[in-house]
Amino acid sequence: MVKVTTAEVLQLPVPGQPLNANNEIAIEDFVISSKCTIPILQARLRAYGLPVSGTKPTLIETLRKFAHDRSEWSTMFESRKNGKRGAITGTRVKKASSQRILAQFGDQPAQSGYASVKSADRAPQMLEERRIADNDAWAKNVLARKQPETEVNPETSIAAGTSMLTSETDTSSLNLESNMMDVDELEHEGALARIQLRKLERRISSFTTDISTRFARLEGAVLQTVSSRDSGVMPQAQPLPATLTVRDQHKTIRSASVSVPTTPFNPPMPSMTLTHGRSIPASEIFPGHLVILKLGDEELAVDQTAVPDPPAITFSQDLSVLFTEWHCSDRLVVNGRVEERERYESDAAFWDIYSANGTRLDYTTILLRLADSRAKQAEQDVKDALQFFDNDLSCHNAGGAFTYKKKGGVTVLLSKPTDISKNWRAYLTNNPDAALAWRSMQDPAESTARTPI
């Protein structure tokens, strides 16, 4: 710690004072003593725009130099200059990387030139003599073209035209104008051209995709009609997209070489989707249109261009319509399964279970009852698994079916009943011997003695 034995008085300008008309600067005495701490010194240096980093002796020395050099006092009245990006000033000078830069490239040269409207440090460049001559020739050529035409003798018109053509080809005005064009302007025009080209490419791509989709749908309808005729079943009419024109339809039919029967035919006309009843493999879908939907543990490949808008219909108030349209619907088909409904022979048998006092339960109540049933089934599966493995799901015979590893290789036993139930059923499916042993345990008549596995 620096100890100041005697007080030192410095004559310094008053901070924050305005500059008067006579350019006189007010002065005050600043006493440096043991009570003068680093924050006090830094506050005074900061008021003068001086560096505030360093130890106390460094700050006192900086303040002392400023007091003795009164020519520096005028900097108090100048606006503060913002540092430029990449400038090596202040504490950055002490860095090793900055020292290497200065040692290799030297100090940053002072920029001298005209002030730019973009506040950029760009020094003016002197043109070469050849460039100046080209500019003058180009300007004279442009001015000569803009001059008003005078009356020309018809006899000399051909000669004048020939001389003008000769002068234009001789001086190569097109090359001259292109050479004189500014580089920035060329880059700007190139960027605009690329933008226009990208817009045109997107429009063409969208148009091509739309046409391909329409023809694919029409081809599917035609092929389905032909296959139905070959099998002896009269085809059902399938509506084509509203945007398809009759002209496109005729073109597609001719290209497929399909003859349409001329006999009158009036079948029932339920509207159906073109992909109804058949699953499209992912390999047949254009990669740009392929969307993978994950429904539970299953994955469904969908052509996003063939998916219609969602129908404005709800089945929550009428589940019987849902059961009817699940297998024969004109809406989107994902080849799903009405698992709970298919457990019963008919709709009447289903509603006998899901009714209360002769009133059918609503959609939400049925879902809650199904969730409660699944929870009870999971609890029963947990009891069965514990019984089969003698209350030890981590035993060797389980084969790690009820455990998982966390980060660090720590083995953890499953705790959720739903997870244990799922793994228990998978274990019985993948191990026929274990499934047979479990059935023997459930039916003592098949096995008089229990043989643990």
Protein Blocks (a to p, Z undefined) as FASTA:
>chain_A
ZZdfbacddddddehiacdfkopacdddddddfklcfklmmmmmmmnopafedcfklmmm
mmmmmmmmmmlmmmmmpccddddehiaghjllmpmklmmmmmmnopaddddddddfklpa
cddddddfklmmmmmmmmmmmmmmmpccddddfklmmmmmmmmmmmmmmnommlmmmmmp
cfklmmmmmmmmmmmmmmmmmmmmmmmmmmmmmmmmmmmmmmmmmmmmmnopacdddddd
fkbcfklmmmmmmmnopacdfbdcdddfddcdfkgoiacdfklpcfklgccddehjaccd
ddfklpccdddddfklomklmmmmmmmccbdcehiacfklmmpmblklmmmmmcgehiac
dfklmmmmmmmmmmmmmmmmmmmmmmmnoopakbmklnomagccdehhiacddfbfklmm
mmmmmmmmmmmklmmmmmmmmmmmlpmbdcdZZ
